[in-house]
Amino acid sequence: MSIILEKINKEILRWPYVTAKQHRFGGIEFLLNKREMGHIHGDRLADLPFPKKTRDELVNSGRASPHHVMPQSGWVSYWIEKGDEDVATVIGLFRLRYEQLKPKSLTKQEEGPEQGDSSFR
């Protein structure tokens, strides 16, 4: 595993309920509760699915490119060309997808008890 992929892999697998497995087209696929968050082909390309609106925002802002095979879909591609400089960007894209997919109950657990909730005192 390359240093770039190792750094990305290490960070993403720290997030609750995220797992990784071999992707059917090569590379590593990251899943949140068995739903694909996206995948990375070696240390050169990350592909992530988003709702079309989010995809359009990412492409229009230059944060990602239309998917290299299915450019009209909700998928985006991010070409890793600058090595370590791209690690934070790739992790940021995966974090955005993670936030979209994670269950609301997980969000509540991360926030902790609400003010005035005596059951946690």
N, C-alpha and C positions, 0 to 999 in steps of 0.2 A: 504494500500500500504506500502510495506517495505521501510525502509530508503534508501536502495541501489537503488531500483527501483525509488523511489521518486527523488533521486539525478540525475539519468540518465534521467528520464522523464523531469525534470525541465530544464536541459541543452539542450537537443535535441529540445524541444519545443520553445526554444529561437531563433532558426535558422529560417530565412525567409521561408515562405510557407510550413513549416512542421506541420503536424497534427498527431493526434493519435486516434486510435479506438481499440475496442476489436478485438483480432485476432481470427479467426475461430477455431483454436485449443487451445484456451486459451491464456491468457496473453495480452500484448499490442503490437499493430502493429503501426509502425511509417511510415508515408507517406510523400513524397515530390510531390506536385501537383498530388495527387492520385496514385502515383507509390510507391509500397512498398520498403522502405529502409531496412527493417528487422523487427524482432519482438523479444520480450523478454517473456519467460515463467517464471512467478513469479520472484523470485530473484536468480534464479539458472542457467539460460541458455539463451544466446542470439543467434539468427540465422539470418544470413544476406546473401543475394544473391550478387555475384560478377561475372564479366566476368571470364571465366576459368583461364586465365593467372594470374589475380589478386589473385584468389582463390589459385592457386598453389604457388604463392609467399608468401601469408599469411601462408599457411600450412607449406611450406618448412622452413620458418623463425621461426616457432613456435608461431606466433602471434595468430593463431587460429587452430582449428582442422577441419578435413573433417566433413561435416554435419552428424549428428548422425543417420539419417534415409536414406539419399541419399548421400553417401560418394563420388560417382563419379560425382556428379553435381557441379555446380559453387557455391553452397551454402557452407557456413562455420558455425561452431558452436563454441561458446566460453562458457566454463563452468565457472560460477562465484563461485569460491571456497574460495577465500580469503577475501570476503566481500568488504570493502571500497578500498582495494588495487586494485581490479578489475574494479572499477568504471571508472577510467581514460582510461583503455584499451578498455572497451566496448564503451565508448564515442568516442574514437579514431577510432574504426572500423566503427561506424555509421558516423563519420565525413568523412572518406574516401569514403564511399558509397554516402554520400550527395554530395561531390565534383564531383563524377562521374555522378550523376543524374541531378545536377542543370543546368538550361538552361544557355547558353553562355551569354544571355542578363542580367541575374542576376549577373554574374561574372563582366560584364562591369559596372553595377550600383554600385557594391561594391568597384570597383577600383576608381571610380570617373572620372571626365572629363580628357581627354588627354591633355598633354601639347600643347599649341598653339591653342586650341579650343576656339575661341573667343565667342561662344554662351553661355559660362558659366561665363563670366566676367561681 
